[in-house]
Amino acid sequence: MSGALEGLRVVDLTTVIMGPWAAQMMGDMGADVIKVETHQGDISRGMGPARNKSMAACYLTTNRNKRSVVLDLTQPDGLRALRKLIDSADVFMHNFRPKVMKKFNLSYDAFKDTNPELIYCGAYGFRSDGPMADKPAYDDIIQTAAGVCEMQTIVSDQPRFVPTLMADKTSAYAVFSAILAAVVHRERGGGGQAVEVPMFETMVDFVMVEHLYGATFDPPIAQMGYERLLNTERRPYATLDGYLTVLPYTDKNWADFFRIIGREELSEDGIFGSHSERVRNSETVYGFLAEIVATRTTADWVRALDDANIPVMIVQSKEDLLEHEQLRATDFWHSVEHPSEGRLKFTDPPLRFSKSPSSIRTMPPTLGQHSQEILSEAGFSADEIDELIAAKITVRGG
């Protein structure tokens, strides 16, 4: 069975994590993803441990199911080659600031007549019509700008970053979904279009789902910030021998929890009586949970709470996930052989389709591995490709 996006050609001029991961999702679903790189390669090729130069861990986890072509875009013939690739593509995606794309005549206007079916996706820091449009942006910058760092003061003595690339990866899903929405629009006869995915606005939207709160109403009728999430007692709790997240959520969950601990009378306590009251008094509620959870072992709690269908989870480390029973049972981890990098471990594409499954078909390419193949498909003759190689615009690959 073929993937859901088989036949879709994507030219990927993105770097680092956000764009490449979004493009990998499309590649997992069967799209032909052409990764365009400079002679230095995507910066992620140097991010993390590596067995060989330009094949570091963070590159390997975001660039499977792609082909790589090297082009020197500072030379006119390199730009000409890129334009030919884009004119034959269904999707073009980049994460350069708008002024850079205009400088190289690679803005949407340069393609909307030559390839009217093209979906042109710009993924960058800030919306292009705002005063910060040309400001550089990375994950740390966007976490800072979108209020994520400030909220960390709840559990720290100062603003801090969440220790995962939250802005990059959240925005990657936005890139992925925006492109697919544009594909649906095109398939219904609407033609191609320009799509913009700004990290800042995407993350503000992400944060404000729950934290706009009282300011949802104009004028505000309460403070901003969902109280349940904004208190120091919301955390995994220490047991006698470990840590657990325990989350009685519904009224029934709480009644069952009080039964388990032999405190049924607390069901009549106003603080615990309804979801709205528990939210309003969340610091007290979570403080109470911390005290009670500390009285039993992890195994005792998991057994009792699972039997009552009360949400509970043992705190997992990164290392624990490699042997997690759920992930092993669902074949989430794949050990694969890379032609140059040896044995590698990959995650399974997490989304499942009954008729058009995603798959890991090809390994992350070495730098410029498919340059000749891709340029030939774009209409360049063997002699023209040799000239591009001689001029150091591309590499021989293979």
N, C-alpha and C positions, 0 to 999 in steps of 0.2 A: 504494500500500500504506500502511496506517495503522501508527502506532507501537504498540509492545507495551503501552503504558499508556493507549491511547485510551479515553475514557469514565471515567477516574479523575479525580475532582475533588479538588484539594488546596488548602486554605486555608493560606497561608504567612505567619505572623506573625514570621518570623525576620529578623535584621538582620546587617549586616557581611558575612562571607564564608561561614562554615561552613554555616549553614542555607540561605541563598540559593543557594549552589552546589549543594547537595544537591537543592533544589527545581528548579533549572535542569536537572539530570540527568533528573528525572522529566518535566519539560516537554519536553526533547529526545526523550523516548520516547513523547510523545503525550498526557501528562496535561494537564488543564486546570488550570493553576496560577494561583491568585488571590493576588496579593501585597497584603497589607494594610499600609498605611503611615500614619504621622501626617502632619500638615500640613508638617512639616519634612522628611519622607521618610527613607528608610533612610540611615544615616550613610555608607554606601559611595557614595552619590550625590555626595559631596564628596571622595572619595579618588582623587587623581591628576589628570592633565590633563583639560581639558574644553573643548568648543567652546561649550557652553551650560550655564547654571546647572543643578545637580542631575542632570547627565548625564556624570559623570566616568568615567574609564577602568575603575576597579575595579567600579563598578556595571554598566557595559556588559558586562563579561566574565562576570558571574554572574547575569544577570537576563533573558536572552532567553527566548522561548517562555512569557511570563507576561502576565497582565493586572493592572493596578494600580488599587486602590481606596483612597481616603483616608477614614479614620475617626478622629474625635477620641474616644479611649477614656476620656478624663477626664469625658465627659458621658454620662449614663445612656442617652440614645438612641443614642449611638455604640456603647456596649457591647451594647445590644439588637440593633443591626444586625449586629455581629460574631457574636453568638450565633446569629442566624438563618442567617448564612452557614455557620457550623460545623455547625448542625443539618442542613444540606443537603449536607454534604461527605462524602467518603470518608475523607479524611485531614486532620487539623489538626496543624500543626507550629509550635512556638515555641521561642525560646531565652531566655526570661525565667526568673529564679530561681523556685523553687517558692513562696516566700512572696509574690512579686508576683502570681502567678496566683491564689493563694488570696484575696488582697486584692481582686481584681477579679471574684471568683467565676467564674474561667475554668479551674479545675482539672478533671481528668478526671471527678470526681464530678458536676460540673454538667451533663455531657452523656451519661453512660453510660445514662441512662434515656430521654432524649429522642432520642438517636441511638445505639442499641445496636450498630450496625455501624461506628461511627466508630473509626478508628485515630488515636489521640491521641499525638503524639510530642513529648516534652520534651527539648530538646537544650541542655545547659548545662554548667557547669564541673565539678561534682562530684556523685557519687551523692547522692540526696535524703535518704538515711537516715544520712549521715555527719556529723561535726561541722563539715565545711567546706561543707555543702550550700548555704548562702546567701552564700558568698564570691564576689565578682565574679571573672570569669576571661576572659582574652583569650589569644591565641596565645602571646605572650611569657611570660605567667604559667604556662601549661601546659607549655611547653618547659622552663621553670625547674623546675617541680614534678616533672616526669616524668623528670628525669635527663639530658635532652638537652643542656642548657647545660654541665653538669659534664663530660660526655664530650668537649666541645670543647676542654677543657684539654690534650688530647693534641696538638693542632695549634696551640694558642694559649697565651699566658701567663696566661690567666684564663678563667673561664666565658664563653661567648658563645652567642648565638642562631644557629641555622641560618638563612641568609638567604633563607628562603622560609617561607610560612605553614604549616609542617608540621603543627602540631596542629590548626589549623582545617580544613585540607584532608583530612587523615587522618580526622578526626572526621566530615567531610562524607560520605565514603564509608561510614562506619559508620551515619550517619543514613539514607542512601539504602538500604543493604542491610537495615537493621532494619525500615524501613517496608515494603519489598517482602516481607520474610519475614512480616510481620504481614498483608499483603494476601493472600499465599498461604494463611495460616492461616484468614483470614476466608472466602476462596473455597471452602475445604473444609468450611465450615459452623461454624467456631469462633467467629464473631462478632467484633466489634471488641474493642479492648483498649488499655490504656495502654502506651506504649513509652518507655523512658528511655535516652538516649544521653549519658553523661557524658564530657566531654573528657579529664579527668585519668585516669580508669580506662582509657579507650580508648587513650590514649598510653602508659600504663604497660604495658598488654598488648602494644602495638606494639613498644616498646623491649625487653621481656623475651623476645620470641620467641627471640632469639639470646643475649641478655646475662644471662638467668637462669643459664644455663650450669651451673657446679658446684653452685649452690644449687637446681638442679632436683631434686637428691637431698636428702632430709631424714634425718639432718643432711647438710650440704654435703660433697661429696667433692673439691671443687676451688674455685678462686676464681670469683666472678661475672665475666662479661665474656668475650666471644668474642675470643681473642687475635689472630686474623687481622685483626680490624677495629680493634683498640686498640693500634696502634703508629704511630710517627711516620713510618715508611717506606712506609706504605700511602698512596699518592698517585699522581697522574699523573706520569710521568717525563719529564725533559727529553731530547729528541733533539738532534742537531746543529743543527736549525733549527725546533724547535717542541716540542709536548708531546703525549704519548700515554698512554693507559691500556693497559697490556699485562697480560693475566691468564692465563698458562698455569694450568690448573685441574686437569685430570685427569692421571693418570700418563702417558698417551699425549701429552697436550699438552706435558708437560715433556720427554719423550724427543725429541719433534719440535723443541722449542725448543733443546735441547742440540745436536741435529744441525745446526740452522740456524747456530748460533754456532761450530760445530766443536769442541764440548766434550762429546762423547758419554760420556766417562768419568765425568762428573758424575752420570749416571743411577745409578751405583753408590754415590754419596755418601749416607750415612744421612740427612743433613738433607733431601735432595730425594727420598728413596726412596718415600715414601707421603704421602697427603693428611694423615694425622694428624701425621706428622713435620714436614711443611711448616707446618702450623698451629702446632705447638709451637715452631717456630723461625722464625716468620713475619717477625720484624724482620730477621733475617739474610737470609732468602730475598728479601724485598723490597729490602733494601739491595743485594744482588747484582744484582737486576733493574735497579735504578736505574743502577748502574755500566755494565752491558752496553748498555742502551738508549741511553745517552749517546754511544755510539760510531758510530751511523749516523744517516742522515736519516730524517725522518718517512715519506717516500714509500718508501724502502727497506724499512723495518720493516713498513709496511702491506702491501706487495706480498708479502713473504716470509711473514708471519704469516697473512694471508688464504689464501695458497696451502696452508698447513699446517692451516687451520681452527683456528687458535689465537685466542681472543678478543682483539681489539684495537680501539681506538676513538680517533680524533683528538679532542682536547679541543674542544668546541663552545662558542661564546659564545651569549648570548641572541640576538644579531643573526644569527649563523650559522643559527639554527634557522628563520628566515624564508625562507631559500633552500635548506634541507636537501633533498638529492635524494630521500630516502625520503618526507619529508613532502609534497614536490611531486608525486611519483609516485602517492601515495595520496589526493590531493586533500584534504589535511588543513587547508589554509588557505582560508578563504572571504572574498572581498571582497564586501560587501553594501552596499546603499543603505538608510540609515535615513531615515525621513521628515523628521526634524528635525536629525539629527546628521551627515548627509552620508555619505560613504563610510567604512565601518568594516571592520576585519579581525577575523574570528572563527576559533577552532579548530573543527574538525569534531568532533561527538560521537565519542569514540574507540572505543566498543563497536559491533560490527557484528552485525546480525541478518539472516538470509537471507529471512525472511518478514515481519518487522515492523520495518523500518529506522527508526532515529532520524533526525531532520531538524531543520533550522532553519526554522521556519515563520513566526515573528513576531519582530519586533525588541524589544529592551528597552523597556518602556513609559515614557513621560513620567509624572511624578508625578500620580497620580489619573486617568490617561487614560481608564480604563474604569469610573469610579465609577458613573455612571448606569446603564450596561449591566449591571453586576454586581448592583447593588441591585435593579434591575427583575427580574432573574432570581431573586433571593431572595424576591420577592413584594411588594416595596414599589411602591405606585402612583406615578404621575407627580407627584401632589400631595404625597405623603409625601416623595418625593425632593426636591422643591422646598423643602419645610419643613426638611429636613436641610441643604440648601445654605444656606438663609437663616440657620439657626442655627450655621453654620460647623462643622458636624459632618462634612460631606463637601464635595467640590468638583464643579463641573459637568463637568470632564473634556472628553473629546472631542478 
